[in-house]
Amino acid sequence: MAHITLAEKHLEEGRNLIDGDPVQAGEKLYKAAEECVKALALYLNLEEIVAEAEERGRWTVTELEKAVLRAAQKIGEWILSSWNHAWALHV
């Protein structure tokens, strides 16, 4: 799955940047979380959210947050906390 491959790539890049460029590391780690949310949306068959993103040609924060909220209903509230931490790295 492409999203998992990208998530792993961003995770590794983020880890490698932590000591030298923590700002860039945070961005890479956020991108890893973003790709995980996309993969989770596909895995959980959140078809309407995936369709919105595909129709637009890209994922927006709106689709990502909708996916996180729906995923939390299906797999647990921990995903909300995880997403909030990832978002903090981004901003």
PDB file of N, CA, C and O in Angstrom:
ATOM      1  N   MET A   1       0.841  -1.170   0.000  1.00  0.00           N
ATOM      2  CA  MET A   1       0.000   0.000   0.000  1.00  0.00           C
ATOM      3  C   MET A   1       0.892   1.241   0.000  1.00  0.00           C
ATOM      4  O   MET A   1       1.807   1.358   0.815  1.00  0.00           O
ATOM      5  N   ALA A   2       0.622   2.143  -0.899  1.00  0.00           N
ATOM      6  CA  ALA A   2       1.455   3.327  -1.093  1.00  0.00           C
ATOM      7  C   ALA A   2       1.495   4.228   0.134  1.00  0.00           C
ATOM      8  O   ALA A   2       2.545   4.784   0.456  1.00  0.00           O
ATOM      9  N   HIS A   3       0.373   4.379   0.820  1.00  0.00           N
ATOM     10  CA  HIS A   3       0.347   5.270   1.981  1.00  0.00           C
ATOM     11  C   HIS A   3       1.237   4.749   3.111  1.00  0.00           C
ATOM     12  O   HIS A   3       1.881   5.535   3.806  1.00  0.00           O
ATOM     13  N   ILE A   4       1.275   3.461   3.291  1.00  0.00           N
ATOM     14  CA  ILE A   4       2.134   2.882   4.333  1.00  0.00           C
ATOM     15  C   ILE A   4       3.600   3.080   3.966  1.00  0.00           C
ATOM     16  O   ILE A   4       4.420   3.417   4.819  1.00  0.00           O
ATOM     17  N   THR A   5       3.922   2.872   2.706  1.00  0.00           N
ATOM     18  CA  THR A   5       5.300   3.069   2.250  1.00  0.00           C
ATOM     19  C   THR A   5       5.741   4.508   2.468  1.00  0.00           C
ATOM     20  O   THR A   5       6.850   4.758   2.940  1.00  0.00           O
ATOM     21  N   LEU A   6       4.869   5.460   2.124  1.00  0.00           N
ATOM     22  CA  LEU A   6       5.191   6.876   2.340  1.00  0.00           C
ATOM     23  C   LEU A   6       5.311   7.197   3.829  1.00  0.00           C
ATOM     24  O   LEU A   6       6.196   7.949   4.237  1.00  0.00           O
ATOM     25  N   ALA A   7       4.423   6.627   4.631  1.00  0.00           N
ATOM     26  CA  ALA A   7       4.485   6.865   6.073  1.00  0.00           C
ATOM     27  C   ALA A   7       5.815   6.386   6.637  1.00  0.00           C
ATOM     28  O   ALA A   7       6.439   7.082   7.439  1.00  0.00           O
ATOM     29  N   GLU A   8       6.245   5.218   6.227  1.00  0.00           N
ATOM     30  CA  GLU A   8       7.526   4.684   6.702  1.00  0.00           C
ATOM     31  C   GLU A   8       8.687   5.573   6.261  1.00  0.00           C
ATOM     32  O   GLU A   8       9.617   5.814   7.030  1.00  0.00           O
ATOM     33  N   LYS A   9       8.629   6.053   5.031  1.00  0.00           N
ATOM     34  CA  LYS A   9       9.679   6.937   4.503  1.00  0.00           C
ATOM     35  C   LYS A   9       9.748   8.228   5.319  1.00  0.00           C
ATOM     36  O   LYS A   9      10.827   8.638   5.746  1.00  0.00           O
ATOM     37  N   HIS A  10       8.597   8.866   5.535  1.00  0.00           N
ATOM     38  CA  HIS A  10       8.565  10.114   6.304  1.00  0.00           C
ATOM     39  C   HIS A  10       8.987   9.893   7.752  1.00  0.00           C
ATOM     40  O   HIS A  10       9.661  10.740   8.336  1.00  0.00           O
ATOM     41  N   LEU A  11       8.597   8.768   8.330  1.00  0.00           N
ATOM     42  CA  LEU A  11       8.978   8.456   9.699  1.00  0.00           C
ATOM     43  C   LEU A  11      10.500   8.347   9.820  1.00  0.00           C
ATOM     44  O   LEU A  11      11.100   8.923  10.728  1.00  0.00           O
ATOM     45  N   GLU A  12      11.108   7.619   8.915  1.00  0.00           N
ATOM     46  CA  GLU A  12      12.562   7.457   8.938  1.00  0.00           C
ATOM     47  C   GLU A  12      13.268   8.799   8.730  1.00  0.00           C
ATOM     48  O   GLU A  12      14.230   9.114   9.431  1.00  0.00           O
ATOM     49  N   GLU A  13      12.784   9.591   7.760  1.00  0.00           N
ATOM     50  CA  GLU A  13      13.384  10.901   7.516  1.00  0.00           C
ATOM     51  C   GLU A  13      13.243  11.796   8.743  1.00  0.00           C
ATOM     52  O   GLU A  13      14.176  12.511   9.110  1.00  0.00           O
ATOM     53  N   GLY A  14      12.071  11.752   9.372  1.00  0.00           N
ATOM     54  CA  GLY A  14      11.846  12.561  10.567  1.00  0.00           C
ATOM     55  C   GLY A  14      12.782  12.176  11.696  1.00  0.00           C
ATOM     56  O   GLY A  14      13.354  13.039  12.363  1.00  0.00           O
ATOM     57  N   ARG A  15      12.936  10.885  11.907  1.00  0.00           N
ATOM     58  CA  ARG A  15      13.848  10.413  12.958  1.00  0.00           C
ATOM     59  C   ARG A  15      15.279  10.891  12.708  1.00  0.00           C
ATOM     60  O   ARG A  15      15.992  11.279  13.634  1.00  0.00           O
ATOM     61  N   ASN A  16      15.677  10.854  11.445  1.00  0.00           N
ATOM     62  CA  ASN A  16      17.045  11.255  11.106  1.00  0.00           C
ATOM     63  C   ASN A  16      17.283  12.754  11.263  1.00  0.00           C
ATOM     64  O   ASN A  16      18.427  13.187  11.397  1.00  0.00           O
ATOM     65  N   LEU A  17      16.214  13.546  11.249  1.00  0.00           N
ATOM     66  CA  LEU A  17      16.346  15.003  11.329  1.00  0.00           C
ATOM     67  C   LEU A  17      16.189  15.564  12.741  1.00  0.00           C
ATOM     68  O   LEU A  17      16.428  16.752  12.958  1.00  0.00           O
ATOM     69  N   ILE A  18      15.799  14.748  13.685  1.00  0.00           N
ATOM     70  CA  ILE A  18      15.454  15.245  15.022  1.00  0.00           C
ATOM     71  C   ILE A  18      16.577  16.072  15.639  1.00  0.00           C
ATOM     72  O   ILE A  18      16.323  17.168  16.139  1.00  0.00           O
ATOM     73  N   ASP A  19      17.797  15.580  15.617  1.00  0.00           N
ATOM     74  CA  ASP A  19      18.899  16.303  16.257  1.00  0.00           C
ATOM     75  C   ASP A  19      19.377  17.500  15.444  1.00  0.00           C
ATOM     76  O   ASP A  19      19.766  18.518  16.017  1.00  0.00           O
ATOM     77  N   GLY A  20      19.354  17.394  14.119  1.00  0.00           N
ATOM     78  CA  GLY A  20      19.905  18.454  13.285  1.00  0.00           C
ATOM     79  C   GLY A  20      18.923  19.538  12.898  1.00  0.00           C
ATOM     80  O   GLY A  20      19.293  20.710  12.829  1.00  0.00           O
ATOM     81  N   ASP A  21      17.670  19.167  12.643  1.00  0.00           N
ATOM     82  CA  ASP A  21      16.669  20.129  12.181  1.00  0.00           C
ATOM     83  C   ASP A  21      15.303  19.731  12.742  1.00  0.00           C
ATOM     84  O   ASP A  21      14.489  19.131  12.039  1.00  0.00           O
ATOM     85  N   PRO A  22      15.058  20.065  14.004  1.00  0.00           N
ATOM     86  CA  PRO A  22      13.826  19.609  14.646  1.00  0.00           C
ATOM     87  C   PRO A  22      12.548  20.135  13.989  1.00  0.00           C
ATOM     88  O   PRO A  22      11.516  19.466  14.045  1.00  0.00           O
ATOM     89  N   VAL A  23      12.593  21.301  13.378  1.00  0.00           N
ATOM     90  CA  VAL A  23      11.406  21.830  12.697  1.00  0.00           C
ATOM     91  C   VAL A  23      11.060  20.948  11.510  1.00  0.00           C
ATOM     92  O   VAL A  23       9.909  20.551  11.335  1.00  0.00           O
ATOM     93  N   GLN A  24      12.053  20.647  10.705  1.00  0.00           N
ATOM     94  CA  GLN A  24      11.826  19.776   9.553  1.00  0.00           C
ATOM     95  C   GLN A  24      11.453  18.367  10.003  1.00  0.00           C
ATOM     96  O   GLN A  24      10.643  17.702   9.356  1.00  0.00           O
ATOM     97  N   ALA A  25      12.035  17.914  11.098  1.00  0.00           N
ATOM     98  CA  ALA A  25      11.693  16.600  11.637  1.00  0.00           C
ATOM     99  C   ALA A  25      10.214  16.550  12.009  1.00  0.00           C
ATOM    100  O   ALA A  25       9.531  15.569  11.714  1.00  0.00           O
ATOM    101  N   GLY A  26       9.721  17.600  12.651  1.00  0.00           N
ATOM    102  CA  GLY A  26       8.309  17.666  13.014  1.00  0.00           C
ATOM    103  C   GLY A  26       7.405  17.586  11.807  1.00  0.00           C
ATOM    104  O   GLY A  26       6.372  16.918  11.835  1.00  0.00           O
ATOM    105  N   GLU A  27       7.792  18.265  10.755  1.00  0.00           N
ATOM    106  CA  GLU A  27       6.996  18.236   9.526  1.00  0.00           C
ATOM    107  C   GLU A  27       6.973  16.841   8.910  1.00  0.00           C
ATOM    108  O   GLU A  27       5.925  16.372   8.466  1.00  0.00           O
ATOM    109  N   LYS A  28       8.118  16.184   8.884  1.00  0.00           N
ATOM    110  CA  LYS A  28       8.186  14.826   8.338  1.00  0.00           C
ATOM    111  C   LYS A  28       7.363  13.852   9.178  1.00  0.00           C
ATOM    112  O   LYS A  28       6.676  12.984   8.639  1.00  0.00           O
ATOM    113  N   LEU A  29       7.438  14.002  10.493  1.00  0.00           N
ATOM    114  CA  LEU A  29       6.676  13.119  11.362  1.00  0.00           C
ATOM    115  C   LEU A  29       5.172  13.357  11.213  1.00  0.00           C
ATOM    116  O   LEU A  29       4.383  12.413  11.265  1.00  0.00           O
ATOM    117  N   TYR A  30       4.779  14.613  11.028  1.00  0.00           N
ATOM    118  CA  TYR A  30       3.368  14.905  10.746  1.00  0.00           C
ATOM    119  C   TYR A  30       2.946  14.234   9.441  1.00  0.00           C
ATOM    120  O   TYR A  30       1.867  13.646   9.366  1.00  0.00           O
ATOM    121  N   LYS A  31       3.786  14.320   8.421  1.00  0.00           N
ATOM    122  CA  LYS A  31       3.457  13.704   7.131  1.00  0.00           C
ATOM    123  C   LYS A  31       3.295  12.190   7.286  1.00  0.00           C
ATOM    124  O   LYS A  31       2.447  11.588   6.628  1.00  0.00           O
ATOM    125  N   ALA A  32       4.091  11.584   8.138  1.00  0.00           N
ATOM    126  CA  ALA A  32       3.943  10.144   8.403  1.00  0.00           C
ATOM    127  C   ALA A  32       2.561   9.867   8.991  1.00  0.00           C
ATOM    128  O   ALA A  32       1.885   8.925   8.577  1.00  0.00           O
ATOM    129  N   ALA A  33       2.144  10.684   9.954  1.00  0.00           N
ATOM    130  CA  ALA A  33       0.822  10.510  10.562  1.00  0.00           C
ATOM    131  C   ALA A  33      -0.282  10.730   9.535  1.00  0.00           C
ATOM    132  O   ALA A  33      -1.276  10.004   9.523  1.00  0.00           O
ATOM    133  N   GLU A  34      -0.111  11.713   8.688  1.00  0.00           N
ATOM    134  CA  GLU A  34      -1.092  12.000   7.637  1.00  0.00           C
ATOM    135  C   GLU A  34      -1.269  10.790   6.715  1.00  0.00           C
ATOM    136  O   GLU A  34      -2.395  10.415   6.386  1.00  0.00           O
ATOM    137  N   GLU A  35      -0.173  10.195   6.307  1.00  0.00           N
ATOM    138  CA  GLU A  35      -0.253   9.015   5.440  1.00  0.00           C
ATOM    139  C   GLU A  35      -0.904   7.838   6.161  1.00  0.00           C
ATOM    140  O   GLU A  35      -1.612   7.043   5.543  1.00  0.00           O
ATOM    141  N   CYS A  36      -0.666   7.729   7.462  1.00  0.00           N
ATOM    142  CA  CYS A  36      -1.321   6.667   8.243  1.00  0.00           C
ATOM    143  C   CYS A  36      -2.829   6.867   8.279  1.00  0.00           C
ATOM    144  O   CYS A  36      -3.584   5.899   8.181  1.00  0.00           O
ATOM    145  N   VAL A  37      -3.272   8.103   8.416  1.00  0.00           N
ATOM    146  CA  VAL A  37      -4.711   8.388   8.425  1.00  0.00           C
ATOM    147  C   VAL A  37      -5.323   8.028   7.072  1.00  0.00           C
ATOM    148  O   VAL A  37      -6.410   7.454   7.016  1.00  0.00           O
ATOM    149  N   LYS A  38      -4.642   8.358   6.003  1.00  0.00           N
ATOM    150  CA  LYS A  38      -5.141   8.012   4.665  1.00  0.00           C
ATOM    151  C   LYS A  38      -5.253   6.495   4.507  1.00  0.00           C
ATOM    152  O   LYS A  38      -6.248   5.987   3.988  1.00  0.00           O
ATOM    153  N   ALA A  39      -4.226   5.783   4.958  1.00  0.00           N
ATOM    154  CA  ALA A  39      -4.253   4.319   4.872  1.00  0.00           C
ATOM    155  C   ALA A  39      -5.373   3.750   5.732  1.00  0.00           C
ATOM    156  O   ALA A  39      -6.054   2.807   5.330  1.00  0.00           O
ATOM    157  N   LEU A  40      -5.556   4.315   6.898  1.00  0.00           N
ATOM    158  CA  LEU A  40      -6.618   3.868   7.804  1.00  0.00           C
ATOM    159  C   LEU A  40      -7.993   4.118   7.191  1.00  0.00           C
ATOM    160  O   LEU A  40      -8.892   3.288   7.325  1.00  0.00           O
ATOM    161  N   ALA A  41      -8.159   5.244   6.527  1.00  0.00           N
ATOM    162  CA  ALA A  41      -9.437   5.545   5.868  1.00  0.00           C
ATOM    163  C   ALA A  41      -9.746   4.499   4.803  1.00  0.00           C
ATOM    164  O   ALA A  41     -10.894   4.080   4.656  1.00  0.00           O
ATOM    165  N   LEU A  42      -8.739   4.082   4.071  1.00  0.00           N
ATOM    166  CA  LEU A  42      -8.936   3.035   3.066  1.00  0.00           C
ATOM    167  C   LEU A  42      -9.240   1.698   3.738  1.00  0.00           C
ATOM    168  O   LEU A  42     -10.155   0.986   3.325  1.00  0.00           O
ATOM    169  N   TYR A  43      -8.479   1.362   4.765  1.00  0.00           N
ATOM    170  CA  TYR A  43      -8.649   0.092   5.462  1.00  0.00           C
ATOM    171  C   TYR A  43     -10.030  -0.027   6.109  1.00  0.00           C
ATOM    172  O   TYR A  43     -10.645  -1.092   6.091  1.00  0.00           O
ATOM    173  N   LEU A  44     -10.504   1.075   6.678  1.00  0.00           N
ATOM    174  CA  LEU A  44     -11.797   1.073   7.365  1.00  0.00           C
ATOM    175  C   LEU A  44     -12.972   1.334   6.416  1.00  0.00           C
ATOM    176  O   LEU A  44     -14.115   1.470   6.851  1.00  0.00           O
ATOM    177  N   ASN A  45     -12.677   1.400   5.128  1.00  0.00           N
ATOM    178  CA  ASN A  45     -13.712   1.625   4.106  1.00  0.00           C
ATOM    179  C   ASN A  45     -14.513   2.901   4.348  1.00  0.00           C
ATOM    180  O   ASN A  45     -15.741   2.894   4.270  1.00  0.00           O
ATOM    181  N   LEU A  46     -13.820   3.981   4.637  1.00  0.00           N
ATOM    182  CA  LEU A  46     -14.468   5.276   4.798  1.00  0.00           C
ATOM    183  C   LEU A  46     -14.641   5.895   3.415  1.00  0.00           C
ATOM    184  O   LEU A  46     -14.061   6.931   3.090  1.00  0.00           O
ATOM    185  N   GLU A  47     -15.454   5.226   2.622  1.00  0.00           N
ATOM    186  CA  GLU A  47     -15.558   5.500   1.191  1.00  0.00           C
ATOM    187  C   GLU A  47     -15.933   6.934   0.851  1.00  0.00           C
ATOM    188  O   GLU A  47     -15.381   7.510  -0.086  1.00  0.00           O
ATOM    189  N   GLU A  48     -16.872   7.525   1.607  1.00  0.00           N
ATOM    190  CA  GLU A  48     -17.307   8.879   1.271  1.00  0.00           C
ATOM    191  C   GLU A  48     -16.188   9.897   1.492  1.00  0.00           C
ATOM    192  O   GLU A  48     -16.073  10.869   0.746  1.00  0.00           O
ATOM    193  N   ILE A  49     -15.370   9.672   2.514  1.00  0.00           N
ATOM    194  CA  ILE A  49     -14.252  10.576   2.787  1.00  0.00           C
ATOM    195  C   ILE A  49     -13.173  10.404   1.725  1.00  0.00           C
ATOM    196  O   ILE A  49     -12.638  11.388   1.214  1.00  0.00           O
ATOM    197  N   VAL A  50     -12.859   9.171   1.397  1.00  0.00           N
ATOM    198  CA  VAL A  50     -11.863   8.895   0.354  1.00  0.00           C
ATOM    199  C   VAL A  50     -12.344   9.471  -0.985  1.00  0.00           C
ATOM    200  O   VAL A  50     -11.554  10.036  -1.741  1.00  0.00           O
ATOM    201  N   ALA A  51     -13.637   9.324  -1.270  1.00  0.00           N
ATOM    202  CA  ALA A  51     -14.196   9.837  -2.526  1.00  0.00           C
ATOM    203  C   ALA A  51     -14.074  11.361  -2.593  1.00  0.00           C
ATOM    204  O   ALA A  51     -13.764  11.910  -3.651  1.00  0.00           O
ATOM    205  N   GLU A  52     -14.316  12.045  -1.474  1.00  0.00           N
ATOM    206  CA  GLU A  52     -14.165  13.508  -1.438  1.00  0.00           C
ATOM    207  C   GLU A  52     -12.737  13.910  -1.796  1.00  0.00           C
ATOM    208  O   GLU A  52     -12.513  14.821  -2.593  1.00  0.00           O
ATOM    209  N   ALA A  53     -11.780  13.216  -1.193  1.00  0.00           N
ATOM    210  CA  ALA A  53     -10.375  13.528  -1.453  1.00  0.00           C
ATOM    211  C   ALA A  53     -10.008  13.235  -2.910  1.00  0.00           C
ATOM    212  O   ALA A  53      -9.300  14.015  -3.548  1.00  0.00           O
ATOM    213  N   GLU A  54     -10.488  12.120  -3.423  1.00  0.00           N
ATOM    214  CA  GLU A  54     -10.186  11.762  -4.810  1.00  0.00           C
ATOM    215  C   GLU A  54     -10.831  12.734  -5.787  1.00  0.00           C
ATOM    216  O   GLU A  54     -10.239  13.089  -6.807  1.00  0.00           O
ATOM    217  N   GLU A  55     -12.040  13.159  -5.472  1.00  0.00           N
ATOM    218  CA  GLU A  55     -12.743  14.114  -6.331  1.00  0.00           C
ATOM    219  C   GLU A  55     -11.980  15.437  -6.409  1.00  0.00           C
ATOM    220  O   GLU A  55     -11.889  16.042  -7.477  1.00  0.00           O
ATOM    221  N   ARG A  56     -11.440  15.876  -5.294  1.00  0.00           N
ATOM    222  CA  ARG A  56     -10.680  17.126  -5.237  1.00  0.00           C
ATOM    223  C   ARG A  56      -9.274  16.937  -5.816  1.00  0.00           C
ATOM    224  O   ARG A  56      -8.645  17.891  -6.272  1.00  0.00           O
ATOM    225  N   GLY A  57      -8.797  15.701  -5.789  1.00  0.00           N
ATOM    226  CA  GLY A  57      -7.454  15.428  -6.281  1.00  0.00           C
ATOM    227  C   GLY A  57      -6.389  15.503  -5.204  1.00  0.00           C
ATOM    228  O   GLY A  57      -5.201  15.359  -5.491  1.00  0.00           O
ATOM    229  N   ARG A  58      -6.803  15.725  -3.981  1.00  0.00           N
ATOM    230  CA  ARG A  58      -5.869  15.797  -2.859  1.00  0.00           C
ATOM    231  C   ARG A  58      -6.673  15.716  -1.564  1.00  0.00           C
ATOM    232  O   ARG A  58      -7.882  15.947  -1.543  1.00  0.00           O
ATOM    233  N   TRP A  59      -5.965  15.382  -0.486  1.00  0.00           N
ATOM    234  CA  TRP A  59      -6.574  15.352   0.840  1.00  0.00           C
ATOM    235  C   TRP A  59      -6.416  16.722   1.472  1.00  0.00           C
ATOM    236  O   TRP A  59      -5.351  17.334   1.394  1.00  0.00           O
ATOM    237  N   THR A  60      -7.479  17.199   2.099  1.00  0.00           N
ATOM    238  CA  THR A  60      -7.405  18.438   2.866  1.00  0.00           C
ATOM    239  C   THR A  60      -7.472  18.090   4.344  1.00  0.00           C
ATOM    240  O   THR A  60      -7.737  16.944   4.708  1.00  0.00           O
ATOM    241  N   VAL A  61      -7.234  19.071   5.183  1.00  0.00           N
ATOM    242  CA  VAL A  61      -7.341  18.867   6.622  1.00  0.00           C
ATOM    243  C   VAL A  61      -8.758  18.418   6.969  1.00  0.00           C
ATOM    244  O   VAL A  61      -8.948  17.626   7.892  1.00  0.00           O
ATOM    245  N   THR A  62      -9.739  18.911   6.246  1.00  0.00           N
ATOM    246  CA  THR A  62     -11.131  18.532   6.504  1.00  0.00           C
ATOM    247  C   THR A  62     -11.324  17.025   6.355  1.00  0.00           C
ATOM    248  O   THR A  62     -11.890  16.384   7.240  1.00  0.00           O
ATOM    249  N   GLU A  63     -10.858  16.458   5.247  1.00  0.00           N
ATOM    250  CA  GLU A  63     -10.987  15.008   5.053  1.00  0.00           C
ATOM    251  C   GLU A  63     -10.175  14.229   6.086  1.00  0.00           C
ATOM    252  O   GLU A  63     -10.632  13.210   6.603  1.00  0.00           O
ATOM    253  N   LEU A  64      -8.991  14.706   6.376  1.00  0.00           N
ATOM    254  CA  LEU A  64      -8.160  14.020   7.366  1.00  0.00           C
ATOM    255  C   LEU A  64      -8.846  14.002   8.726  1.00  0.00           C
ATOM    256  O   LEU A  64      -8.877  12.969   9.395  1.00  0.00           O
ATOM    257  N   GLU A  65      -9.390  15.132   9.133  1.00  0.00           N
ATOM    258  CA  GLU A  65     -10.054  15.189  10.437  1.00  0.00           C
ATOM    259  C   GLU A  65     -11.329  14.353  10.452  1.00  0.00           C
ATOM    260  O   GLU A  65     -11.630  13.709  11.457  1.00  0.00           O
ATOM    261  N   LYS A  66     -12.081  14.352   9.359  1.00  0.00           N
ATOM    262  CA  LYS A  66     -13.262  13.492   9.275  1.00  0.00           C
ATOM    263  C   LYS A  66     -12.855  12.029   9.404  1.00  0.00           C
ATOM    264  O   LYS A  66     -13.516  11.252  10.094  1.00  0.00           O
ATOM    265  N   ALA A  67     -11.772  11.662   8.742  1.00  0.00           N
ATOM    266  CA  ALA A  67     -11.300  10.277   8.800  1.00  0.00           C
ATOM    267  C   ALA A  67     -10.879   9.913  10.218  1.00  0.00           C
ATOM    268  O   ALA A  67     -11.165   8.808  10.680  1.00  0.00           O
ATOM    269  N   VAL A  68     -10.209  10.816  10.910  1.00  0.00           N
ATOM    270  CA  VAL A  68      -9.781  10.549  12.281  1.00  0.00           C
ATOM    271  C   VAL A  68     -10.997  10.373  13.187  1.00  0.00           C
ATOM    272  O   VAL A  68     -11.024   9.464  14.017  1.00  0.00           O
ATOM    273  N   LEU A  69     -11.994  11.229  13.035  1.00  0.00           N
ATOM    274  CA  LEU A  69     -13.197  11.124  13.869  1.00  0.00           C
ATOM    275  C   LEU A  69     -13.940   9.814  13.619  1.00  0.00           C
ATOM    276  O   LEU A  69     -14.380   9.157  14.562  1.00  0.00           O
ATOM    277  N   ARG A  70     -14.078   9.441  12.366  1.00  0.00           N
ATOM    278  CA  ARG A  70     -14.753   8.173  12.043  1.00  0.00           C
ATOM    279  C   ARG A  70     -13.932   6.980  12.514  1.00  0.00           C
ATOM    280  O   ARG A  70     -14.487   5.999  13.010  1.00  0.00           O
ATOM    281  N   ALA A  71     -12.625   7.059  12.363  1.00  0.00           N
ATOM    282  CA  ALA A  71     -11.753   5.978  12.822  1.00  0.00           C
ATOM    283  C   ALA A  71     -11.865   5.827  14.339  1.00  0.00           C
ATOM    284  O   ALA A  71     -11.865   4.710  14.855  1.00  0.00           O
ATOM    285  N   ALA A  72     -11.960   6.946  15.051  1.00  0.00           N
ATOM    286  CA  ALA A  72     -12.087   6.893  16.507  1.00  0.00           C
ATOM    287  C   ALA A  72     -13.349   6.152  16.916  1.00  0.00           C
ATOM    288  O   ALA A  72     -13.352   5.429  17.913  1.00  0.00           O
ATOM    289  N   GLN A  73     -14.404   6.325  16.162  1.00  0.00           N
ATOM    290  CA  GLN A  73     -15.646   5.601  16.448  1.00  0.00           C
ATOM    291  C   GLN A  73     -15.469   4.094  16.269  1.00  0.00           C
ATOM    292  O   GLN A  73     -16.088   3.297  16.974  1.00  0.00           O
ATOM    293  N   LYS A  74     -14.627   3.723  15.327  1.00  0.00           N
ATOM    294  CA  LYS A  74     -14.460   2.307  15.001  1.00  0.00           C
ATOM    295  C   LYS A  74     -13.362   1.612  15.797  1.00  0.00           C
ATOM    296  O   LYS A  74     -13.498   0.440  16.147  1.00  0.00           O
ATOM    297  N   ILE A  75     -12.260   2.336  16.088  1.00  0.00           N
ATOM    298  CA  ILE A  75     -11.118   1.661  16.710  1.00  0.00           C
ATOM    299  C   ILE A  75     -10.716   2.238  18.057  1.00  0.00           C
ATOM    300  O   ILE A  75      -9.892   1.648  18.756  1.00  0.00           O
ATOM    301  N   GLY A  76     -11.273   3.364  18.432  1.00  0.00           N
ATOM    302  CA  GLY A  76     -10.981   3.916  19.751  1.00  0.00           C
ATOM    303  C   GLY A  76     -10.550   5.368  19.730  1.00  0.00           C
ATOM    304  O   GLY A  76     -10.044   5.889  18.735  1.00  0.00           O
ATOM    305  N   GLU A  77     -10.772   5.989  20.855  1.00  0.00           N
ATOM    306  CA  GLU A  77     -10.490   7.422  21.010  1.00  0.00           C
ATOM    307  C   GLU A  77      -8.996   7.758  20.971  1.00  0.00           C
ATOM    308  O   GLU A  77      -8.627   8.912  20.754  1.00  0.00           O
ATOM    309  N   TRP A  78      -8.146   6.766  21.178  1.00  0.00           N
ATOM    310  CA  TRP A  78      -6.704   7.019  21.183  1.00  0.00           C
ATOM    311  C   TRP A  78      -6.232   7.674  19.887  1.00  0.00           C
ATOM    312  O   TRP A  78      -5.244   8.409  19.881  1.00  0.00           O
ATOM    313  N   ILE A  79      -6.942   7.405  18.790  1.00  0.00           N
ATOM    314  CA  ILE A  79      -6.530   7.972  17.498  1.00  0.00           C
ATOM    315  C   ILE A  79      -6.661   9.496  17.502  1.00  0.00           C
ATOM    316  O   ILE A  79      -5.884  10.189  16.845  1.00  0.00           O
ATOM    317  N   LEU A  80      -7.648  10.018  18.244  1.00  0.00           N
ATOM    318  CA  LEU A  80      -7.814  11.477  18.340  1.00  0.00           C
ATOM    319  C   LEU A  80      -6.610  12.116  19.025  1.00  0.00           C
ATOM    320  O   LEU A  80      -6.089  13.134  18.569  1.00  0.00           O
ATOM    321  N   SER A  81      -6.186  11.521  20.101  1.00  0.00           N
ATOM    322  CA  SER A  81      -5.016  12.039  20.811  1.00  0.00           C
ATOM    323  C   SER A  81      -3.775  11.962  19.928  1.00  0.00           C
ATOM    324  O   SER A  81      -2.977  12.899  19.882  1.00  0.00           O
ATOM    325  N   SER A  82      -3.619  10.857  19.238  1.00  0.00           N
ATOM    326  CA  SER A  82      -2.464  10.688  18.348  1.00  0.00           C
ATOM    327  C   SER A  82      -2.464  11.741  17.255  1.00  0.00           C
ATOM    328  O   SER A  82      -1.426  12.330  16.954  1.00  0.00           O
ATOM    329  N   TRP A  83      -3.631  11.981  16.659  1.00  0.00           N
ATOM    330  CA  TRP A  83      -3.737  12.984  15.601  1.00  0.00           C
ATOM    331  C   TRP A  83      -3.439  14.380  16.149  1.00  0.00           C
ATOM    332  O   TRP A  83      -2.769  15.177  15.492  1.00  0.00           O
ATOM    333  N   ASN A  84      -3.930  14.670  17.335  1.00  0.00           N
ATOM    334  CA  ASN A  84      -3.685  15.986  17.923  1.00  0.00           C
ATOM    335  C   ASN A  84      -2.193  16.211  18.170  1.00  0.00           C
ATOM    336  O   ASN A  84      -1.692  17.319  17.980  1.00  0.00           O
ATOM    337  N   HIS A  85      -1.494  15.176  18.586  1.00  0.00           N
ATOM    338  CA  HIS A  85      -0.038  15.298  18.763  1.00  0.00           C
ATOM    339  C   HIS A  85       0.654  15.519  17.413  1.00  0.00           C
ATOM    340  O   HIS A  85       1.571  16.332  17.303  1.00  0.00           O
ATOM    341  N   ALA A  86       0.209  14.794  16.402  1.00  0.00           N
ATOM    342  CA  ALA A  86       0.796  14.974  15.067  1.00  0.00           C
ATOM    343  C   ALA A  86       0.531  16.380  14.553  1.00  0.00           C
ATOM    344  O   ALA A  86       1.410  17.006  13.961  1.00  0.00           O
ATOM    345  N   TRP A  87      -0.675  16.873  14.777  1.00  0.00           N
ATOM    346  CA  TRP A  87      -1.032  18.225  14.320  1.00  0.00           C
ATOM    347  C   TRP A  87      -0.146  19.264  15.012  1.00  0.00           C
ATOM    348  O   TRP A  87       0.273  20.241  14.391  1.00  0.00           O
ATOM    349  N   ALA A  88       0.136  19.050  16.301  1.00  0.00           N
ATOM    350  CA  ALA A  88       1.004  19.962  17.036  1.00  0.00           C
ATOM    351  C   ALA A  88       2.395  20.013  16.409  1.00  0.00           C
ATOM    352  O   ALA A  88       3.020  21.074  16.381  1.00  0.00           O
ATOM    353  N   LEU A  89       2.883  18.890  15.909  1.00  0.00           N
ATOM    354  CA  LEU A  89       4.184  18.881  15.224  1.00  0.00           C
ATOM    355  C   LEU A  89       4.116  19.702  13.939  1.00  0.00           C
ATOM    356  O   LEU A  89       5.099  20.322  13.533  1.00  0.00           O
ATOM    357  N   HIS A  90       2.961  19.698  13.316  1.00  0.00           N
ATOM    358  CA  HIS A  90       2.786  20.388  12.041  1.00  0.00           C
ATOM    359  C   HIS A  90       2.732  21.905  12.220  1.00  0.00           C
ATOM    360  O   HIS A  90       3.332  22.654  11.449  1.00  0.00           O
ATOM    361  N   VAL A  91       2.016  22.342  13.236  1.00  0.00           N
ATOM    362  CA  VAL A  91       1.849  23.783  13.416  1.00  0.00           C
ATOM    363  C   VAL A  91       2.911  24.328  14.343  1.00  0.00           C
ATOM    364  O   VAL A  91       2.935  25.528  14.617  1.00  0.00           O
TER     365      VAL A  91
END
